[in-house]
Amino acid sequence: MFKGCHFPSEVILETIRYYLAYKLTHGEIAEIQKERGVTVDHAPINQWVIRSTPILENKVRHQMKSISSSWQMDETDIKIKG
């Protein structure tokens, strides 16, 4: 999925997860990765997110179990002042 990238796929997936799970900017994610010993600029992070998010979403949607094809709701009656 990440052929031709200069970084291992684990680093790319971790970076994308930070962006999607937490409300962090690309610069903040670059700082977090720098603390972990990975020097990456904010521009590739943006490209990774744009390219990979639709692909990851499709893979996850196919693995998710459907909850149900129908929904039911109980009826509730409330009497006010008699």
The first five atom37 places (N, CA, C, CB, O) and aatype in JSON, in Angstrom:
{
  "aatype": [12, 13, 11, 7, 4, 8, 13, 14, 15, 6, 19, 9, 10, 6, 16, 9, 1, 18, 18, 10, 0, 18, 11, 10, 16, 8, 7, 6, 9, 0, 6, 9, 5, 11, 6, 1, 7, 19, 16, 19, 3, 8, 0, 14, 9, 2, 5, 17, 19, 9, 1, 15, 16, 14, 9, 10, 6, 2, 11, 19, 1, 8, 5, 12, 11, 15, 9, 15, 15, 15, 17, 5, 12, 3, 6, 16, 3, 9, 11, 9, 11, 7],
  "atom_mask": [
    [1, 1, 1, 1, 1],
    [1, 1, 1, 1, 1],
    [1, 1, 1, 1, 1],
    [1, 1, 1, 0, 1],
    [1, 1, 1, 1, 1],
    [1, 1, 1, 1, 1],
    [1, 1, 1, 1, 1],
    [1, 1, 1, 1, 1],
    [1, 1, 1, 1, 1],
    [1, 1, 1, 1, 1],
    [1, 1, 1, 1, 1],
    [1, 1, 1, 1, 1],
    [1, 1, 1, 1, 1],
    [1, 1, 1, 1, 1],
    [1, 1, 1, 1, 1],
    [1, 1, 1, 1, 1],
    [1, 1, 1, 1, 1],
    [1, 1, 1, 1, 1],
    [1, 1, 1, 1, 1],
    [1, 1, 1, 1, 1],
    [1, 1, 1, 1, 1],
    [1, 1, 1, 1, 1],
    [1, 1, 1, 1, 1],
    [1, 1, 1, 1, 1],
    [1, 1, 1, 1, 1],
    [1, 1, 1, 1, 1],
    [1, 1, 1, 0, 1],
    [1, 1, 1, 1, 1],
    [1, 1, 1, 1, 1],
    [1, 1, 1, 1, 1],
    [1, 1, 1, 1, 1],
    [1, 1, 1, 1, 1],
    [1, 1, 1, 1, 1],
    [1, 1, 1, 1, 1],
    [1, 1, 1, 1, 1],
    [1, 1, 1, 1, 1],
    [1, 1, 1, 0, 1],
    [1, 1, 1, 1, 1],
    [1, 1, 1, 1, 1],
    [1, 1, 1, 1, 1],
    [1, 1, 1, 1, 1],
    [1, 1, 1, 1, 1],
    [1, 1, 1, 1, 1],
    [1, 1, 1, 1, 1],
    [1, 1, 1, 1, 1],
    [1, 1, 1, 1, 1],
    [1, 1, 1, 1, 1],
    [1, 1, 1, 1, 1],
    [1, 1, 1, 1, 1],
    [1, 1, 1, 1, 1],
    [1, 1, 1, 1, 1],
    [1, 1, 1, 1, 1],
    [1, 1, 1, 1, 1],
    [1, 1, 1, 1, 1],
    [1, 1, 1, 1, 1],
    [1, 1, 1, 1, 1],
    [1, 1, 1, 1, 1],
    [1, 1, 1, 1, 1],
    [1, 1, 1, 1, 1],
    [1, 1, 1, 1, 1],
    [1, 1, 1, 1, 1],
    [1, 1, 1, 1, 1],
    [1, 1, 1, 1, 1],
    [1, 1, 1, 1, 1],
    [1, 1, 1, 1, 1],
    [1, 1, 1, 1, 1],
    [1, 1, 1, 1, 1],
    [1, 1, 1, 1, 1],
    [1, 1, 1, 1, 1],
    [1, 1, 1, 1, 1],
    [1, 1, 1, 1, 1],
    [1, 1, 1, 1, 1],
    [1, 1, 1, 1, 1],
    [1, 1, 1, 1, 1],
    [1, 1, 1, 1, 1],
    [1, 1, 1, 1, 1],
    [1, 1, 1, 1, 1],
    [1, 1, 1, 1, 1],
    [1, 1, 1, 1, 1],
    [1, 1, 1, 1, 1],
    [1, 1, 1, 1, 1],
    [1, 1, 1, 0, 1]
  ],
  "atom_positions": [
    [[0.82, -1.19, 0.0], [0.0, 0.0, 0.0], [0.87, 1.26, 0.0], [-0.94, -0.01, 1.21], [0.49, 2.28, -0.57]],
    [[2.02, 1.19, 0.63], [2.9, 2.35, 0.71], [4.19, 2.1, -0.06], [3.22, 2.68, 2.17], [5.27, 2.45, 0.41]],
    [[4.09, 1.52, -1.24], [5.28, 1.24, -2.04], [5.89, 2.55, -2.52], [4.94, 0.34, -3.25], [5.18, 3.48, -2.91]],
    [[7.19, 2.62, -2.49], [7.92, 3.8, -2.95], [8.07, 4.89, -1.9], [0.0, 0.0, 0.0], [8.65, 5.94, -2.19]],
    [[7.56, 4.67, -0.71], [7.7, 5.67, 0.36], [9.04, 5.49, 1.06], [6.53, 5.57, 1.38], [9.58, 4.38, 1.13]],
    [[9.57, 6.57, 1.59], [10.85, 6.54, 2.27], [10.74, 6.08, 3.72], [11.49, 7.91, 2.22], [11.75, 5.82, 4.38]],
    [[9.51, 5.98, 4.22], [9.29, 5.61, 5.62], [8.62, 4.25, 5.69], [8.43, 6.67, 6.33], [7.89, 3.88, 4.77]],
    [[8.85, 3.51, 6.77], [8.17, 2.22, 6.93], [6.66, 2.41, 7.05], [8.72, 1.47, 8.17], [6.18, 3.45, 7.5]],
    [[5.93, 1.4, 6.65], [4.47, 1.5, 6.68], [3.94, 1.68, 8.1], [3.84, 0.26, 6.06], [2.89, 2.29, 8.29]],
    [[4.65, 1.16, 9.11], [4.21, 1.33, 10.5], [4.22, 2.8, 10.9], [5.11, 0.52, 11.46], [3.31, 3.27, 11.59]],
    [[5.24, 3.53, 10.47], [5.34, 4.96, 10.78], [4.22, 5.71, 10.07], [6.72, 5.52, 10.36], [3.6, 6.6, 10.67]],
    [[3.96, 5.38, 8.84], [2.92, 6.07, 8.07], [1.55, 5.8, 8.69], [2.94, 5.62, 6.6], [0.76, 6.73, 8.86]],
    [[1.25, 4.56, 9.03], [-0.04, 4.22, 9.62], [-0.22, 4.88, 10.99], [-0.19, 2.7, 9.75], [-1.31, 5.35, 11.32]],
    [[0.84, 4.92, 11.78], [0.78, 5.58, 13.08], [0.51, 7.08, 12.91], [2.09, 5.35, 13.86], [-0.28, 7.66, 13.66]],
    [[1.15, 7.69, 11.94], [0.96, 9.1, 11.67], [-0.47, 9.4, 11.23], [1.95, 9.58, 10.61], [-1.08, 10.36, 11.69]],
    [[-0.99, 8.57, 10.35], [-2.37, 8.75, 9.88], [-3.34, 8.56, 11.04], [-2.7, 7.76, 8.74], [-4.34, 9.28, 11.13]],
    [[-3.06, 7.61, 11.91], [-3.93, 7.38, 13.07], [-3.95, 8.6, 13.99], [-3.46, 6.13, 13.85], [-5.01, 8.99, 14.47]],
    [[-2.78, 9.2, 14.23], [-2.73, 10.41, 15.05], [-3.61, 11.5, 14.45], [-1.28, 10.91, 15.17], [-4.34, 12.19, 15.16]],
    [[-3.54, 11.64, 13.14], [-4.32, 12.7, 12.49], [-5.82, 12.41, 12.58], [-3.9, 12.84, 11.01], [-6.6, 13.32, 12.85]],
    [[-6.22, 11.18, 12.35], [-7.64, 10.86, 12.33], [-8.25, 10.71, 13.72], [-7.86, 9.59, 11.55], [-9.4, 11.08, 13.92]],
    [[-7.5, 10.18, 14.67], [-8.05, 9.92, 16.0], [-8.04, 11.15, 16.89], [-7.28, 8.82, 16.66], [-8.94, 11.32, 17.72]],
    [[-7.06, 12.0, 16.73], [-6.92, 13.18, 17.58], [-6.95, 14.41, 16.69], [-5.61, 13.13, 18.42], [-6.58, 14.33, 15.52]],
    [[-7.37, 15.5, 17.2], [-7.43, 16.73, 16.4], [-6.08, 17.44, 16.47], [-8.58, 17.67, 16.91], [-5.94, 18.47, 17.13]],
    [[-5.11, 16.87, 15.78], [-3.76, 17.44, 15.75], [-3.48, 17.96, 14.35], [-2.69, 16.38, 16.17], [-3.97, 17.42, 13.36]],
    [[-2.68, 19.01, 14.28], [-2.26, 19.52, 12.99], [-1.1, 18.69, 12.46], [-1.87, 21.02, 13.08], [-0.5, 17.89, 13.19]],
    [[-0.79, 18.89, 11.19], [0.33, 18.16, 10.6], [1.64, 18.52, 11.28], [0.43, 18.44, 9.09], [2.51, 17.67, 11.47]],
    [[1.78, 19.78, 11.66], [2.99, 20.22, 12.35], [3.14, 19.57, 13.73], [0.0, 0.0, 0.0], [4.23, 19.18, 14.12]],
    [[2.02, 19.46, 14.45], [2.06, 18.82, 15.76], [2.41, 17.34, 15.65], [0.72, 18.99, 16.48], [3.15, 16.8, 16.47]],
    [[1.89, 16.7, 14.62], [2.21, 15.28, 14.41], [3.68, 15.13, 14.04], [1.31, 14.67, 13.31], [4.33, 14.18, 14.47]],
    [[4.2, 16.06, 13.24], [5.63, 16.01, 12.89], [6.49, 16.16, 14.14], [5.97, 17.13, 11.88], [7.53, 15.51, 14.25]],
    [[6.07, 17.01, 15.09], [6.81, 17.16, 16.34], [6.76, 15.87, 17.17], [6.24, 18.32, 17.16], [7.77, 15.48, 17.75]],
    [[5.6, 15.22, 17.22], [5.48, 13.96, 17.96], [6.4, 12.91, 17.36], [4.01, 13.46, 17.96], [7.09, 12.19, 18.08]],
    [[6.41, 12.82, 16.04], [7.26, 11.83, 15.38], [8.74, 12.16, 15.59], [6.94, 11.77, 13.88], [9.57, 11.25, 15.71]],
    [[9.07, 13.45, 15.65], [10.46, 13.83, 15.9], [10.9, 13.39, 17.29], [10.63, 15.35, 15.75], [12.04, 12.96, 17.47]],
    [[9.99, 13.5, 18.28], [10.3, 13.02, 19.63], [10.53, 11.51, 19.64], [9.17, 13.39, 20.6], [11.27, 11.0, 20.49]],
    [[9.91, 10.8, 18.72], [10.07, 9.35, 18.62], [11.26, 8.96, 17.77], [8.82, 8.72, 18.05], [11.54, 7.77, 17.6]],
    [[11.97, 9.95, 17.23], [13.17, 9.66, 16.45], [12.95, 9.62, 14.95], [0.0, 0.0, 0.0], [13.85, 9.22, 14.21]],
    [[11.78, 10.02, 14.49], [11.47, 10.01, 13.06], [11.34, 11.45, 12.6], [10.16, 9.19, 12.75], [10.46, 12.17, 13.06]],
    [[12.21, 11.88, 11.7], [12.16, 13.24, 11.18], [11.35, 13.25, 9.9], [13.58, 13.8, 10.95], [11.78, 12.71, 8.87]],
    [[10.18, 13.86, 9.96], [9.29, 13.95, 8.8], [8.7, 15.35, 8.77], [8.15, 12.84, 8.85], [8.36, 15.92, 9.81]],
    [[8.58, 15.9, 7.57], [8.0, 17.23, 7.39], [6.47, 17.11, 7.36], [8.53, 17.89, 6.08], [5.93, 16.02, 7.22]],
    [[5.8, 18.24, 7.5], [4.34, 18.21, 7.53], [3.73, 17.95, 6.15], [3.81, 19.51, 8.08], [2.6, 17.46, 6.06]],
    [[4.44, 18.27, 5.07], [3.91, 18.08, 3.71], [3.66, 16.6, 3.38], [4.87, 18.67, 2.69], [2.59, 16.28, 2.86]],
    [[4.6, 15.68, 3.65], [4.29, 14.27, 3.38], [3.15, 13.74, 4.24], [5.53, 13.43, 3.61], [2.4, 12.86, 3.81]],
    [[3.02, 14.26, 5.45], [1.92, 13.81, 6.32], [0.6, 14.15, 5.66], [2.01, 14.47, 7.73], [-0.32, 13.33, 5.65]],
    [[0.5, 15.34, 5.11], [-0.71, 15.75, 4.41], [-1.0, 14.82, 3.23], [-0.59, 17.2, 3.92], [-2.15, 14.41, 3.04]],
    [[0.01, 14.49, 2.45], [-0.17, 13.61, 1.3], [-0.56, 12.2, 1.74], [1.11, 13.57, 0.47], [-1.41, 11.58, 1.1]],
    [[0.04, 11.69, 2.82], [-0.31, 10.37, 3.32], [-1.78, 10.31, 3.71], [0.57, 10.0, 4.52], [-2.49, 9.35, 3.4]],
    [[-2.24, 11.35, 4.39], [-3.63, 11.38, 4.84], [-4.57, 11.44, 3.65], [-3.88, 12.58, 5.77], [-5.56, 10.7, 3.6]],
    [[-4.27, 12.3, 2.69], [-5.15, 12.46, 1.53], [-5.2, 11.18, 0.71], [-4.67, 13.62, 0.65], [-6.28, 10.77, 0.27]],
    [[-4.06, 10.53, 0.49], [-4.02, 9.32, -0.34], [-4.55, 8.08, 0.37], [-2.61, 9.06, -0.8], [-5.23, 7.25, -0.25]],
    [[-4.25, 7.94, 1.64], [-4.5, 6.68, 2.32], [-5.83, 6.57, 3.03], [-3.43, 6.44, 3.29], [-6.33, 5.47, 3.22]],
    [[-6.42, 7.69, 3.42], [-7.66, 7.63, 4.19], [-8.78, 6.93, 3.43], [-8.09, 9.02, 4.57], [-9.45, 6.09, 4.03]],
    [[-9.05, 7.23, 2.15], [-10.12, 6.51, 1.45], [-9.85, 5.01, 1.33], [-10.32, 7.1, 0.06], [-10.78, 4.21, 1.42]],
    [[-8.61, 4.63, 1.12], [-8.26, 3.22, 1.0], [-8.48, 2.5, 2.33], [-6.8, 3.05, 0.54], [-9.05, 1.41, 2.37]],
    [[-8.02, 3.11, 3.41], [-8.2, 2.52, 4.73], [-9.67, 2.44, 5.11], [-7.43, 3.31, 5.79], [-10.11, 1.47, 5.73]],
    [[-10.44, 3.46, 4.74], [-11.87, 3.45, 5.04], [-12.57, 2.29, 4.34], [-12.52, 4.78, 4.63], [-13.39, 1.61, 4.95]],
    [[-12.24, 2.05, 3.08], [-12.85, 0.93, 2.36], [-12.49, -0.4, 3.0], [-12.4, 0.93, 0.89], [-13.36, -1.27, 3.13]],
    [[-11.24, -0.58, 3.41], [-10.83, -1.83, 4.04], [-11.55, -2.05, 5.36], [-9.32, -1.85, 4.26], [-11.96, -3.17, 5.67]],
    [[-11.7, -0.99, 6.14], [-12.35, -1.11, 7.44], [-13.84, -1.38, 7.27], [-12.13, 0.15, 8.28], [-14.4, -2.19, 8.0]],
    [[-14.48, -0.71, 6.33], [-15.92, -0.91, 6.12], [-16.24, -2.35, 5.73], [-16.44, 0.04, 5.03], [-17.26, -2.89, 6.15]],
    [[-15.39, -2.97, 4.93], [-15.63, -4.36, 4.53], [-15.43, -5.33, 5.69], [-14.7, -4.73, 3.38], [-16.01, -6.42, 5.68]],
    [[-14.64, -4.97, 6.67], [-14.39, -5.85, 7.81], [-15.41, -5.67, 8.93], [-13.0, -5.6, 8.34], [-15.53, -6.53, 9.8]],
    [[-16.13, -4.57, 8.91], [-17.11, -4.31, 9.97], [-18.32, -5.21, 9.79], [-17.54, -2.83, 9.97], [-18.76, -5.47, 8.67]],
    [[-18.87, -5.67, 10.89], [-20.08, -6.47, 10.85], [-21.28, -5.55, 10.79], [-20.16, -7.42, 12.08], [-21.31, -4.51, 11.44]],
    [[-22.28, -5.94, 10.01], [-23.49, -5.14, 9.98], [-24.27, -5.38, 11.27], [-24.35, -5.47, 8.74], [-24.34, -6.51, 11.77]],
    [[-24.84, -4.34, 11.79], [-25.55, -4.43, 13.06], [-26.89, -5.13, 12.86], [-25.77, -3.03, 13.68], [-27.15, -6.16, 13.48]],
    [[-27.71, -4.59, 12.0], [-29.01, -5.17, 11.74], [-29.6, -4.48, 10.52], [-29.95, -5.04, 12.98], [-29.24, -3.35, 10.19]],
    [[-30.5, -5.18, 9.86], [-31.13, -4.56, 8.69], [-32.39, -3.8, 9.09], [-31.46, -5.62, 7.65], [-32.92, -3.02, 8.29]],
    [[-32.9, -4.01, 10.3], [-34.09, -3.3, 10.74], [-33.91, -2.8, 12.17], [-35.33, -4.2, 10.64], [-33.14, -3.35, 12.95]],
    [[-34.64, -1.75, 12.49], [-34.59, -1.16, 13.82], [-36.0, -1.12, 14.39], [-33.96, 0.28, 13.78], [-36.97, -0.93, 13.66]],
    [[-36.11, -1.3, 15.7], [-37.4, -1.23, 16.36], [-37.32, -0.22, 17.5], [-37.84, -2.62, 16.89], [-36.28, -0.06, 18.14]],
    [[-38.45, 0.44, 17.72], [-38.5, 1.43, 18.8], [-39.77, 1.2, 19.6], [-38.44, 2.88, 18.25], [-40.84, 1.01, 19.02]],
    [[-39.67, 1.22, 20.91], [-40.84, 1.05, 21.76], [-41.6, 2.35, 21.85], [-40.43, 0.58, 23.16], [-41.04, 3.44, 21.77]],
    [[-42.91, 2.22, 22.01], [-43.77, 3.39, 22.14], [-43.88, 3.76, 23.62], [-45.18, 3.12, 21.53], [-44.01, 2.88, 24.48]],
    [[-43.84, 5.04, 23.91], [-43.94, 5.52, 25.28], [-45.05, 6.56, 25.35], [-42.58, 6.1, 25.79], [-45.06, 7.51, 24.57]],
    [[-45.97, 6.38, 26.3], [-47.05, 7.35, 26.51], [-46.75, 8.15, 27.77], [-48.44, 6.64, 26.61], [-46.36, 7.58, 28.78]],
    [[-46.94, 9.45, 27.71], [-46.74, 10.31, 28.86], [-47.99, 11.14, 29.06], [-45.49, 11.22, 28.68], [-48.45, 11.82, 28.14]],
    [[-48.55, 11.09, 30.28], [-49.72, 11.9, 30.59], [-49.26, 13.09, 31.43], [-50.81, 11.06, 31.34], [-48.53, 12.95, 32.41]],
    [[-49.72, 14.27, 31.01], [-49.36, 15.48, 31.76], [-50.66, 16.12, 32.25], [-48.54, 16.48, 30.87], [-51.56, 16.41, 31.46]],
    [[-50.74, 16.34, 33.55], [-51.9, 16.95, 34.21], [-53.19, 16.2, 33.9], [-52.04, 18.4, 33.79], [-54.16, 16.8, 33.44]],
    [[-53.19, 14.92, 34.13], [-54.42, 14.13, 34.06], [-54.6, 13.5, 32.73], [0.0, 0.0, 0.0], [-55.58, 12.79, 32.5]]
  ]
}
